[in-house]
């Protein structure tokens, strides 16, 4: 029996038939609302800290820490994934998405112990992001320095 090979066009046609159409407008609206809500929480924390006469840098740090903590707690309780399922890309606001990417593998591998489970696997998802971010910031810093020295 000979096996017929699919052409790329046939494969694309079959894939489009198998996958239901995505509600793009609904998904974009959900992401916008969720991302906006996360940002509003951060702004609320900042505003409250400023009203309590904390320095602006302290207030902004408190907002970041609060968002990271909330995302980590929601991830640990299994609620972040449920929210993300409805909110989509809106939960990827960098600070909450990063917190989730650190906590998720830690929770998943906690049964393997603190060192070889949590410690060894915590940065599996976030590791490449950290490497790229640090590398990019060094490159951008060098470029900025070169233009600011000569300019």
N, C-alpha and C positions, 0 to 999 in steps of 0.2 A: 504494500500500500504506500503510495507516495503522498507526502504531506505538502499541501499547498501553502505557499508563503504569502502573507498579507503584504500588500503595498502600503506605504505610509498613508495614502488617501483612504484606503479601505479601513485601516486601523482608526484613523481620525473619525470617520463616519460612525464606526461601531462605538467608539468612546463617547461621542456626542449623544448617541441614542441611549447609552447606559447611564449617563449622568444627567440628573434633572437640572433644569436651568436654575441659575442662582438669582435670588431676588436682590439685585444690586442696589436699588434705591433703599430698600428696607435695611440691608446690611450696612450701607453707608450712614444712614440715619442712626442706627443703633450704635455704631462705632463713634459717631460724633457726640451723641448724648452721653455714652459711657466715658469717653475720654474727657469731655467737658466736665462731667461730674467729678472725676478724679482730680482734675485741675482745680475745681471749685473747693474741694476738701482741702487741698494744699493751700489755696489762698485763704480759706477760712482759718486754718491753723496759724498762718502767718499774721493775719489781721488780729487774731486774739492775742498772740504773743506781743505784737506791737502795742496793743491797747494795755497790756500788762507792763509796759515800759521796758521790754527787752530790746536789746540792740537789733538792728535790722538783720545783721548777719546771723545772729542767734535765732531770730524768728524764722528765717529762711532755712536754717539747718534743722530746726524743730519740725518744719513742714516736711522736709525730705525724710527725716527719721520716722515721722508719723506714717507717711505713705508707705515706706519700706516695711514698717512693722505691721500695718494693716494688711498689706499684700501677703506678707509671710504668714500671718495668722490665718488669713482666709485660705491660703494654699495648704497649710497644715491641717485645717479642718475639712479640706476637700471642697470648699465653696468657691474658690477662685476659678476652677475649671468650669463649674456650672455657670458662673457669671460670664466667663469668657465665651462660653458656647452661645449665649444670647447676645453679648455685647461685641463679640468679634474683635477686630483690630483695635477697638477703643481701649481695651485693657492692656494694650502694648505700649501705653504711655511709658516712655523709657524707664522711669524709676520703678513702677509697679511690675512691669514685665520683667525687668532685671531681677527684682526680688523673687518673683515667681520662678525664674529660671535657676536661681540658686537653691531655693527651698525644695522644689519638686524632686530633684535627684536625691537630695539629702533624706527626704521622707521615704522615697522609694527604696533606698538601700540601707535604712536604719537597722534592719534585721541582721545585717552583716557586721554590725559593731560600729563603735565610734570612729576608729582609725581606718579600717579597711572598708567600711560601709559608707558612713557619712563623709569622713575626711577625704577619702580617695575618689569619691564619685560626685561630690558637691559641685565641682566646677566643670563637669562634662559638657553641659550645655553652655554655660556662661564663659567658659575658658576661651573659646575662639573669639567671643565678643570682646573680652578683656585684652587679648593679644592684639586684635585689630585696632581697638580703641587706643591703646597705649602706643602702638607703632604709628598710627595715623597722627596722634598728637605730637609725637617726636618729630615726624616729618614736617607737619604744619608749623611747628615751633621753629625748626631750622629755616624753613622758607621765610617765615615772618621775620626772624632775626636777620637773615641775609638782606631782605629788602629794607628793614628799618635801619640797619647800619649804613648801607650805601645811599639811602634816600635822604 
